[in-house]
Amino acid sequence: MNLKKSPAGVWPSLSMWLSFIVLANSVSLAQDTAQPDPPRPAVMAFQAEPNRIFDSNFGKAFLSKESFRYDPISGQLWKAKTVKGLISLPDDVQAFTEMMPGRSTPFDYYFEFELDSDQHVEDLKQVLAKRMPKQEERDGVLYYYSQYDDGAYIGLTKERRAIVASQSFEYNPRRFPALTETTERLLNETKKASAGMSVDFKSAARLMRSAVDFGAGNLPPSAQDYLTIPEKLVWARGDFVLVPDPEVRVVIECVNREAAEEVKETLEDLMELGKQSIENSQQPEWEDQVKFLDSIKCQAEGRQVVLKALLPLDLLAKRQRLMQETILMNDVRQSILSMINYESSRNEFPFHARPGQSPELSWRVRVLPFLEEVELYKQFDHTQPWDSEINRPLLELMPRMFGEGTETGLQWVQSDVRRIADITDGMSNTIAFIHNAPPVPWTEDRPLTHNDAVRMFLALKPGETMIVGMYDGSVRRISSDMKVETFEAMLTPNGGEVVQPDR
């Protein structure tokens, strides 16, 4: 079997309990002239309704559409009404152990997305044209390739389908690629769920034996007992439902009753070990992770092991707040990185107008090319103010990372710094941006003064925080209990103060 280049990201991202529907961040695919081996019937398959999942409480907690703002291809694919996919696996686990990030993948794959409208198709075409300019039309299908990677493609069909596949799977409008009989039967049983997954362990027996042999020579003695489990598995089916509450249900068929009891006990042992590891780590959100593991109920029913996990509503609400926090912090981080990349390219920060540029036009406009907004950047007349006749209409096109509408609270703290060398107090000790500032038109040059920033800090109520971006690219929450002297020291790039941010 030929090794295939993976699309850099459009691939099922394996999580604890929704591995069959999550597609990762970006796509970079290409054409390969070599003749691929014909794929065998797939032993793994999944189906999902992305739009329905995104609009649910679960989606808002774990799969916010805002998380795709830096990956527009995946963002468009996730708007699909349905997606159905499969994976055809190799026979030897060594193919996986030798796999490197960004290198060839040892499996074949095929994802088929049903787009919901002609406008959706056009939106995806626009994104693909920017990211994957190499394309051709063949038999009524528009194929997109990358100039960098080989072995995969994205195809858009007349039936409003988007195909993401390795080269071994050619698009056929009359039939979906072949699954094993067991895989197909199990997947059909999940059709009433918002998402479903099926695995045919018996048809992957050679791969599993290879994995056991590999484990026997590489796993520590404490894990050797688990190597008898794979031979006891026949198939598995997973369902994810949203109504009345988000729930995951996994059924594992075993070779006999005794095997089912052993698999059940093994799973319970692994969950207990997981809880102990999480509790010992004391990482952020560890209590929520333990709470989720406690929600998983495992029981043996004849030859089957059934796992059920009802996702607690309070956990979903907390996760939703955390998701919004993560997106916000990432937005600030991306803005800082655009500033740093601008300085690296121009040998100065973007905060001051260069010759021929209007000093009334914001730094946010100057960094647009470093935020993958080249086309928007070109629409501005950089010699004119932000509210000129030609520039003012562009207020409506504010990039989402700066906020909603036409105004933003992400503001630069004014200083005399012009390049990295000017920051003698340390980039990690110096505040570049404050996120929670009073909103201003995003194209207007109106920075925060030192005194403005101090007044904002002093206005924080007990327990409140403000989000700041540092010149080194880090993002922090500064609490109201920080000493005002420390905060003021963090505002100056070359004041010579010794900063102790935790005090």
N, C-alpha and C positions, 0 to 999 in steps of 0.2 A: 504494500500500500504506500503510495506517495505521501510524503509529509506535506501538509497544506499550510500556507500562511494564513494566520487568523485575522479577521477584521479586528482592528485594534480597539475592541471594546464591545461591539454588538454581539454579545455572547451571554448565555445564562450566567449571571453572577450568583455563585452558590452562597446562600445564607442558611441559617439554621432551619427555617421552616417555610421559605418561599423561593427556593432555588430555581424553581421551574418557570418563574415569570419575570424575574428581574433582569433587564438588559442593561449592560454597562454603558460607559460614557461616550465613546466616540467610534467612528467608522472610518477605516482607511483600507479600501479594497482595490484589487487589480486583476487584470487578465493574465493568464498564463498560457503559453502556446504549447506546453507539454501535454501529452495525452494522459489524463488521470486514470487511475484504476477505477472500475465501476464499483460504486458503494454497495455494500451488503445491506439487507433489510435492517433497519435501525432497531436497537434494543432499548432506547430511551426516547420518550416523546413528551410533549407538553402542549397545552392549549390554555388560553387566557383571554379575558375581556379587559384590556388595559384601561379604556375610558371609564368603565364602570368601577374598576378598582380605584382609580385615581380620585374619583368623585366621592368615595366612601370615607368614613372616619379613619379607617386603616390607611388609605392612600394619603390622606392629609398628614398622618403621623409619620409615615415611613417613606412615601414616594412622591413628595411634593414636585409639581411640574417646574417649580422655580429652580430645582436642582439641575435642570437640563439647560439652563440659559447659556452655559458655556459650551454646550454640546448640542447644537441645533438639530443634527441628524437624528440622534436618539430621541430628542424631544419630539420631533415630528412622528417618528415611528411609534412612540408611546401614545400618540393620539388615536391609534387605530381602533376600530370597533372590535376586531378579534386578531389574535395571532396564534398560529399553530406551527410547531417546530419539532425537529427530530435530530438525534445525534447517532451516528454510526461509529462504533468504537473499534479500536484495534484489538489484537489478540495478546499483546505483550505489554505488561505494565512498564517495561523499560522505556517505551515511547514517551510515557508521561514523566518519568524520572529524569529524562534527558531534555525535557522541554524547558526553554528559556523564555523570559518575558520579551515580547516583540518578535520572537522567532516562530518557526513552523509549529503547527499544532498537529497532533497525531490522530485526529478524528475528522470525519466529514460531518457537515451540518447543513441544515436547510430550515429557514424561517420564512413563513408566508404571512404577511400582514394584510388585512382587509381595511383599506382606507375608507373613510366615511363620506367623502364628497369629492367632486371634481376640484373644488378649491383646495382641499387637503392635498390632492395630487400635485397641484400647481405649487403649493407652498413647499412641498418636499422637493420638487424639481429645482426650485430656486436655491434651496440649501445645498443640494447635491452639486449643482452647477458651480457653486463657489468653492466647495471643498474637494470635489472630484471632477475636474474639468474634462477629463478624458472620457468620451462616451461614444456609443454607436447604437444605431437602431437595426434590429434584426428580427424578422418575422413578427413585426408589430410590437416588439418589446424594446424599450429604451434601456440600454445597459450602461452602467457607470463603473469606471475603473480608476484606480489611483496610479500615478506614475512611479510610486515607490515600492509597493508590495505586490506580490503575485499570488494567484491562486484563489481568488474569490471575486464576487461581484454583487452589485445591487441592481435589480431589474424592476422597471415600472411597466405594468401591463395595461392593456385597454380595459380590463375588468376592474380597474382600481385596486390592484394588488401590488404590494412591494415585496420583492423576493430578496432575501439576504442569504447567500449560500456559498459554500466552497465549490471549487470548479468541478468536482465530481458529480454534483447534482445539477443537471440541466433543467430549466423550467419547462414543464409540460402542462398546458392549460387543461388537459383532459384528465389528469390524475395527479394525486399527491405521491411523493416518493414512498417506496415500500417500507412498511414496518413488519416486524415479526407478528405472527398471528396473535400471540399473547399481548404484545405491546399495544396493538390496535384495539383488541377487545377491551383491555383495561382503560385505554384512553377514552373510548366511547362511553364507558360507564361514568366518566367525570363530566359529561357535557352539561349537566344541570348546575354544576358549580361555577363560580367566577373564574376559577383556575383549576387545572388538574394536571397530574403527571403520572406516567407509568414507566416501570422498569422491568425488563425481562431478564432476571438473573441467570436463568438456565441457558439462554441463548448467548450469554456472555461468560460461559463457564471457563473457557480457555483463558480469558483475561483475568478472571477471578483466581484461577489456579496460579497464574503467573504472579498475581499480587500476593497470594499466600506464600509462595516460594520466596519472593522478595522480602516479605515481612519476617520470615523465619531467619533470614540472614542479617537483618538490619534492625529489627525492633528490640527494645530492651526486654529482659526476662519477664518483667511485670506485665508486658503486653502480649506475650506469646500465647496466653490462654485464649485470646480473642480470635486467633487465627483459625479456629475450628468453626467459627460462625458462618463465613461465606458459603460453605458447602451445605448449610442447612436452609438456605434461602431459595425460593422458587420465583417469586415476583413481588412487586410492591406497587401500590396505587396511592396517590395522594390527592386530596380534595381541599380546596379552600373556599369557604362560603362566607358571605357578608351579612346574611339575614338569618335570624334577627340580630345576632352579634357576630363579629369576626371569629371564625373557628377553623382550625386546621385538623384534618383527620387523615391519618396514614394507616393503611392496612398492609401487613406483610404476610404473605403466604409462605409457610415453611414445609419441609418435607414430611413431618409428622407432628403429633402432639408434643412428644418429648422435646423435639427441636424448638417448637414454639415457646415452651416454658423456658428453655435455655436462652433463647433470643430475648425474651421478655426480661429475664433476670439480668442479662448483660446490659440491656438498654437502661434499666433502673440503676445499675452500678455506674454506668457512664454518666448519667444525669447527676448522681450523687457526687461523683468525682468533680463534675463540672461546677456544681454549687460550692464545693469546698475550695476549688481553685479561685472562683470569683470572689468568695468571701475573704480569702487570704490576700487577694490582690488589692482590695479596697480601692479599686479604680472608680472613677466617676460613674454613676448610674449602676453600681454593682447591686444595690438592693432591688432595682427594677429587673435586672437580669435574673436574679435568684427568684423573684416573684414569678417571672415568666416560666422558669423551669418547674416551679412548684405547681403551675397550672396544667402541666402535662400529665395526663392520666394514661397509664399503660396497663393493659390486661391481655391475657391469652384466652382465645376463644377457639377451642379445637386446634386446628393446624394454623390458625391465624393469630397474629399479634396486632392489636389495635391501639393506636396512640391518638389521643384527642387533646387539643390545647385550645381553650377558650381564652381569647385575649382580653384581659381586664380593661374595662372602659377607662378607669382612672389612669392606667398605664398608657393607653392610646392618647388621652388628653395631654399627659406629660410629654410623651414623645412628639406630639404635634408642636408643643411649645419649643422643644429642643430642636426640632427640624427647622423652624423659623429662625431660631437663634443661630444655628449652623449656617444657614443660607446668608443671613445678615453679616455674620463674621467673615464669611468667604467673599462677600461683595467688597467689604472694606479691604480685605487682603488683596483681591484682584486689582483694586484701584492703586494700592501701594506698589504692587509689582509693575503696573503700567508706568508709574512715576520712576521707579528704579530703572526699568528698561529704556525709558526715554533718556534718562541721564547717561546711561551706558552708551546709547547711540549718538547723542548730541553733546555729550560732555558738560551738560548742565541740566538742572531740573526744569520742569515745564512751567514754573510759577511766574516767570517773568517773560514778557513779550520780546521776541527777537526782532531785529531790524525788519521793517515792512509789515509787522504784525500789530494788530490793534491791542493796546494794553487793557481794553475793556472787555476782551474776549477771554473766557475762563481757561484755566489750565486743563479742565476736563475735556475741552474740545481738542487741545493739542495732543492729548494722550490717546485719542480714539483709535489711531492705527495700531496701538499696542493692546487694544481691547477687541481686536478683530472687527473694527467698525470703520474700515477704510472707506467704504462707499459713503457713509454719513460724513466722514471727515472731508471728503472731496466736495460736498455740497456747500460747505461754508466758504464765505469770502473772508479770509483771515486778516484782510486789511481793514475791515469795517467792524464797528462795535457789535455787541451781542444783540442789541435791539434795532439794528438797521433793517431796512426794508427787505433785504435778501436773507438776513440771518434770523430774524425774529420768528418766521414760520417754523424753523427747525427746532424750536422749543418743544414742539409736540412729539419729537422723535427721541426723547431722552432715553438712553440705554437703561435697562431695568436695574442694573447694578447700582445706579445712583439713586433709585427710589421709584416712586409712582408719580404719574402726572407730569408736571413741567418743572417742579421745584425739588431741591435736594437738601438734606441736612448734613451731607458729607462735605466738610469744609477743611481747607488747609489752614493751619495756624501760621500766621504771617511771621516771617523772620528774615534775616539777611542771608540765609543760606542759599547758595547757587549751585553747589556741586557737593558730592560726597565728601571731598577733602575738607570742606568747611565745617563738618560735624565733628568737632574735636571732643565733645562730651560722650561720644559713643552712639552709634545708630540705634542700638537697642534701648538706650536711655532717653531718646529724644522723640517727642510726639510730632508726627507729621499731620495727622488728620484727627478731627473729632467728628464722630458720626451723628451725635444727637444735637447738633447745632440748629439754631433757628433756620428754617428753610429759605433758600434763595433760588432764583431762576438758575437752572444748571449751567447755562452758557455765560452767565454774568461773572465777571471777576470781582468778587467781594469777599476777601478772606477774613477769617477771624483775627482780631488783634490779640495780643497777649492779655490785655485787660478783659476783653470779651470772654476769653477762655476761662480766666480766673473767676469771673462773675458766674459763669455757667457752673463751675465746680462748687462754688460757695452756695449756689441755689439748690444743690442736691439735698434731698431730705434724708434723714437717717435710714440706712439700708438701701438707698438708691445707688445706681452705678451709671457711669457713662462709658461708651465704647470708643476706644482710641486706636489709631494705627500708628505704629512706630516706623522710623526710617529704615529699619532692618527687614521690614516685611511682616513683622509679627502684629497680632491684634490682641488687645487686652481690655478687660473691664476694670475700670478704676472705681473703687468704692468711696462713698462719702466720708468714711473714717480715715482716709489717707490724710496725712499732714499737708496743709496748704503749701508749706515751704517745699515739700517734696514735689508736689504737683507743679509748682512754679519752676522748679529746677528742671523738670522734664519738658518744659516748653522751650527752653533755650538750647540751641545746638552747640554753643561754644561759651557757656557761662562759667565753666570750670568747677561747677558744683559736684559733690559726691552724691549720687542718687542711690537711695535705698528704697525701691518701689514698694516693698512690702510693709513699709512703716508709715 
